[in-house]
């Protein structure tokens, strides 16, 4: 378990990592958005004012151990989705910017459902803002499409989602790089970050080749179920040795440094 403090509207909000997901102390978030000096009492009134929030409270909020100055304490926490739901119920001017942002995100999501190309354009713009090159972005977007085609094929062939997808993905990665995705992340010094967002152009190309080849072999063999489908990544492998070096990405831009293997 890992506990950290983040700034939220200039105030410290404690958060704890559970199952690779951040959970935030509800009391800290509420304190940052209201004028009351008694956030616990305010939370109780909040649940009374919003019956639907009260009904779903036990699903949204969990009691977790959080590091404090006095040692570990069990506190009410919610993940990002839960915190946003709570913020929606707070009638405070300080909460309005978050509500407007949520409304904007919701509107954009509806737009993307009606026109999927908008989602692709927004994703490209985000990568561009992070400093990635146009060539890298095109490979990343193509890789997303190939990955979706592969998972769609798995669904058709009655392969379960997690953990079977993870096992099959690991087999493809071992064929391409000689390491599993988790080992690949460790080599790059990553924790919760998206591995493919930290791949070089060459790494992205080999990921695409491995997944595209696996998709095609799965179709040709007409593999059904997890056991048969698991044979496809092995057939797609071209060499027992990793065909590409692994590099770390420089912080703050889209370039890469430090060859790992």
C-alpha positions as CSV (number, residue, x, y, z in Angstrom):
1,X,0.0,0.0,0.0
2,X,1.3,3.5,-0.8
3,X,-0.1,6.8,0.6
4,X,0.5,10.2,-0.7
5,X,-0.8,13.8,-0.4
6,X,-1.9,15.8,-3.4
7,X,-3.0,19.4,-3.7
8,X,-6.7,19.9,-4.5
9,X,-7.6,23.6,-4.8
10,X,-4.6,24.5,-2.7
11,X,-5.3,22.0,0.1
12,X,-3.8,18.7,0.9
13,X,-5.8,15.6,0.0
14,X,-4.6,12.2,1.2
15,X,-4.8,9.3,-1.2
16,X,-3.9,5.7,-1.0
17,X,-3.1,3.1,-3.7
18,X,-5.3,0.1,-3.6
19,X,-5.2,-2.6,-6.4
20,X,-3.3,-0.2,-8.7
21,X,-5.9,2.5,-8.3
22,X,-5.8,5.7,-6.3
23,X,-8.4,6.2,-3.6
24,X,-8.9,9.7,-2.0
25,X,-9.9,10.6,1.5
26,X,-13.5,11.9,1.1
27,X,-13.3,14.2,4.1
28,X,-10.2,16.0,2.6
29,X,-11.9,16.5,-0.7
30,X,-15.1,17.8,0.9
31,X,-13.1,20.2,3.1
32,X,-11.5,21.7,0.1
33,X,-14.9,22.5,-1.5
34,X,-17.0,23.8,1.4
35,X,-16.7,26.6,4.0
36,X,-17.8,24.4,6.9
37,X,-15.3,23.5,9.5
38,X,-17.1,20.2,10.2
39,X,-16.8,18.1,7.0
40,X,-18.0,14.9,8.7
41,X,-21.3,16.5,9.6
42,X,-21.5,18.1,6.1
43,X,-21.1,14.6,4.5
44,X,-24.0,13.2,6.6
45,X,-26.2,16.1,5.5
46,X,-25.1,15.6,1.9
47,X,-26.3,12.0,1.9
48,X,-29.7,13.2,3.3
49,X,-30.1,15.9,0.7
50,X,-29.2,13.4,-2.1
51,X,-31.0,10.2,-1.5
52,X,-29.5,8.4,-4.5
53,X,-26.0,9.2,-3.3
54,X,-27.0,7.9,0.1
55,X,-28.3,4.6,-1.4
56,X,-25.1,4.0,-3.3
57,X,-22.8,5.2,-0.6
58,X,-21.5,1.8,0.4
59,X,-20.6,1.1,-3.2
60,X,-18.9,4.4,-3.8
61,X,-17.1,4.8,-0.5
62,X,-14.8,2.2,1.2
63,X,-13.0,2.3,4.5
64,X,-9.2,2.0,3.9
65,X,-6.1,2.3,5.9
66,X,-4.4,5.7,5.3
67,X,-1.0,6.8,6.6
68,X,-1.3,9.9,8.9
69,X,1.0,11.8,11.3
70,X,-0.3,9.6,14.1
71,X,0.1,6.3,12.1
72,X,-2.3,4.3,10.0
73,X,-5.9,5.2,10.4
74,X,-9.0,3.7,8.7
75,X,-10.7,6.5,6.7
76,X,-13.6,6.8,4.2
77,X,-12.1,6.9,0.7
78,X,-13.4,6.9,-2.9
79,X,-11.8,6.4,-6.2
80,X,-11.8,9.1,-9.0
81,X,-15.3,8.1,-10.2
82,X,-16.7,8.1,-6.7
83,X,-15.1,11.5,-5.9
84,X,-16.7,13.0,-9.0
85,X,-20.1,11.6,-8.0
86,X,-19.7,13.2,-4.5
87,X,-18.7,16.5,-6.0
88,X,-21.8,16.6,-8.2
89,X,-23.9,16.7,-5.0
90,X,-22.0,19.5,-3.3
91,X,-23.9,22.9,-3.7
92,X,-20.9,25.0,-3.4
93,X,-19.4,27.7,-5.7
94,X,-16.0,26.0,-5.3
95,X,-17.5,22.8,-6.8
96,X,-19.0,24.5,-9.9
97,X,-15.8,24.4,-12.0
98,X,-15.6,20.6,-11.5
99,X,-19.3,20.2,-12.4
100,X,-18.8,22.3,-15.6
101,X,-15.8,20.2,-16.5
102,X,-17.7,17.0,-16.0
103,X,-20.6,18.3,-18.1
104,X,-18.0,19.2,-20.8
105,X,-16.4,15.7,-20.7
106,X,-19.9,14.1,-20.9
107,X,-20.8,16.2,-23.9
108,X,-17.6,15.3,-25.6
109,X,-18.2,11.6,-24.9
110,X,-21.6,11.8,-26.6
111,X,-20.0,13.6,-29.6
112,X,-17.4,10.8,-29.8
113,X,-20.2,8.1,-29.8
114,X,-21.9,9.9,-32.7
115,X,-18.6,10.5,-34.5
116,X,-15.7,8.2,-33.3
117,X,-13.3,10.2,-35.4
118,X,-13.5,13.1,-32.9
119,X,-12.2,10.8,-30.2
120,X,-9.2,9.9,-32.4
121,X,-8.5,13.6,-33.1
122,X,-8.6,14.4,-29.3
123,X,-6.3,11.6,-28.5
124,X,-3.8,12.7,-31.1
125,X,-4.0,16.3,-29.8
126,X,-3.2,15.0,-26.2
127,X,-0.2,13.1,-27.4
128,X,1.0,16.1,-29.4
129,X,0.7,18.3,-26.3
130,X,2.9,15.8,-24.4
131,X,5.7,16.3,-26.9
132,X,5.4,13.2,-29.0
133,X,6.4,13.4,-32.7
134,X,3.7,13.1,-35.5
135,X,5.4,9.8,-36.7
136,X,5.2,8.3,-33.2
137,X,1.6,9.4,-32.8
138,X,0.5,7.8,-36.0
139,X,2.1,4.5,-35.0
140,X,0.5,4.7,-31.6
141,X,-2.9,5.3,-33.1
142,X,-2.5,2.5,-35.6
143,X,-1.4,0.2,-32.7
144,X,-4.6,1.0,-30.8
145,X,-6.7,0.0,-33.9
146,X,-4.8,-3.3,-34.3
147,X,-5.2,-4.0,-30.6
148,X,-8.9,-3.5,-30.8
149,X,-9.1,-5.8,-33.8
150,X,-7.3,-8.5,-31.9
151,X,-9.5,-8.2,-28.8
152,X,-12.6,-8.2,-30.9
153,X,-11.4,-11.5,-32.5
154,X,-10.8,-12.9,-29.0
155,X,-14.3,-12.0,-28.0
156,X,-15.8,-13.7,-31.0
157,X,-13.9,-16.9,-30.1
158,X,-15.1,-17.0,-26.5
159,X,-11.9,-15.9,-24.8
160,X,-12.7,-14.4,-21.4
161,X,-11.6,-10.9,-20.6
162,X,-9.2,-10.7,-17.6
163,X,-7.1,-12.6,-16.8
164,X,-7.1,-14.5,-20.1
165,X,-6.4,-11.3,-22.2
166,X,-3.4,-10.6,-19.9
167,X,-2.0,-14.1,-20.4
168,X,-2.3,-13.9,-24.2
169,X,-0.9,-10.4,-24.3
170,X,2.1,-11.6,-22.2
171,X,2.7,-14.4,-24.7
172,X,2.7,-11.9,-27.6
173,X,5.1,-9.5,-25.7
174,X,7.5,-12.3,-24.8
175,X,7.7,-13.2,-28.5
176,X,8.4,-9.6,-29.5
177,X,10.6,-8.5,-26.6
178,X,11.6,-11.5,-24.6
179,X,9.9,-10.1,-21.5
180,X,6.3,-9.8,-20.3
181,X,4.5,-6.4,-20.1
182,X,5.1,-6.2,-16.3
183,X,8.8,-7.0,-16.8
184,X,8.9,-4.5,-19.7
185,X,7.4,-1.8,-17.4
186,X,9.9,-2.6,-14.7
187,X,12.8,-2.2,-17.1
188,X,11.5,1.2,-18.1
189,X,11.0,2.2,-14.5
190,X,7.3,2.5,-14.9
191,X,4.6,1.9,-12.3
192,X,1.0,2.8,-13.2
193,X,1.9,4.5,-16.5
194,X,0.7,3.1,-19.8
195,X,3.5,1.0,-21.2
196,X,2.8,1.7,-24.8
197,X,2.9,5.4,-24.2
198,X,6.5,4.9,-23.2
199,X,7.5,2.7,-26.2
200,X,9.9,3.8,-28.9
201,X,8.8,3.8,-32.6
202,X,10.5,0.4,-33.0
203,X,8.8,-1.1,-30.0
204,X,5.4,0.1,-31.2
205,X,6.1,-1.5,-34.6
206,X,7.0,-4.9,-33.1
207,X,4.0,-4.7,-30.8
208,X,1.8,-4.1,-33.9
209,X,3.4,-6.9,-35.9
210,X,3.0,-9.4,-33.0
211,X,-0.7,-8.5,-32.5
212,X,-1.6,-8.4,-36.2
213,X,0.1,-11.7,-36.8
214,X,-1.7,-13.2,-33.8
215,X,-5.0,-12.0,-35.1
216,X,-4.4,-13.5,-38.6
217,X,-3.2,-16.8,-37.3
218,X,-6.2,-17.0,-34.9
219,X,-8.5,-16.6,-37.9
220,X,-6.7,-19.0,-40.2
221,X,-6.6,-21.7,-37.5
222,X,-10.2,-20.9,-36.5
223,X,-9.1,-21.1,-32.9
224,X,-11.9,-21.4,-30.3
225,X,-11.6,-20.7,-26.6
226,X,-8.6,-19.8,-24.6
227,X,-6.5,-23.0,-25.0
228,X,-6.6,-23.0,-28.8
229,X,-6.2,-19.3,-29.0
230,X,-3.1,-19.4,-26.8
231,X,-1.2,-21.3,-29.6
232,X,-1.4,-18.3,-32.0
233,X,1.2,-16.0,-30.3
234,X,3.8,-18.8,-30.3
235,X,3.2,-19.4,-34.1
236,X,3.5,-15.6,-34.6
237,X,7.0,-15.5,-33.0
238,X,9.7,-15.1,-35.6
239,X,12.7,-15.6,-33.3
240,X,13.5,-16.9,-29.9
241,X,15.6,-13.8,-29.1
242,X,14.1,-10.4,-28.4
243,X,14.2,-8.5,-31.8
244,X,14.2,-5.0,-30.4
245,X,16.0,-3.0,-27.7
246,X,14.0,-1.4,-24.8
247,X,14.5,2.3,-24.1
248,X,13.2,4.6,-21.4
249,X,11.3,7.8,-22.3
250,X,12.8,11.1,-21.1
251,X,10.6,12.8,-18.6
252,X,8.5,15.7,-20.0
253,X,8.9,15.0,-23.7
254,X,8.4,12.4,-26.4
255,X,12.1,11.4,-26.9
256,X,13.8,8.3,-25.5
257,X,17.1,7.6,-23.8
258,X,18.9,4.9,-21.8
259,X,19.0,1.5,-23.7
260,X,18.0,-1.3,-21.3
261,X,18.8,-4.5,-23.1
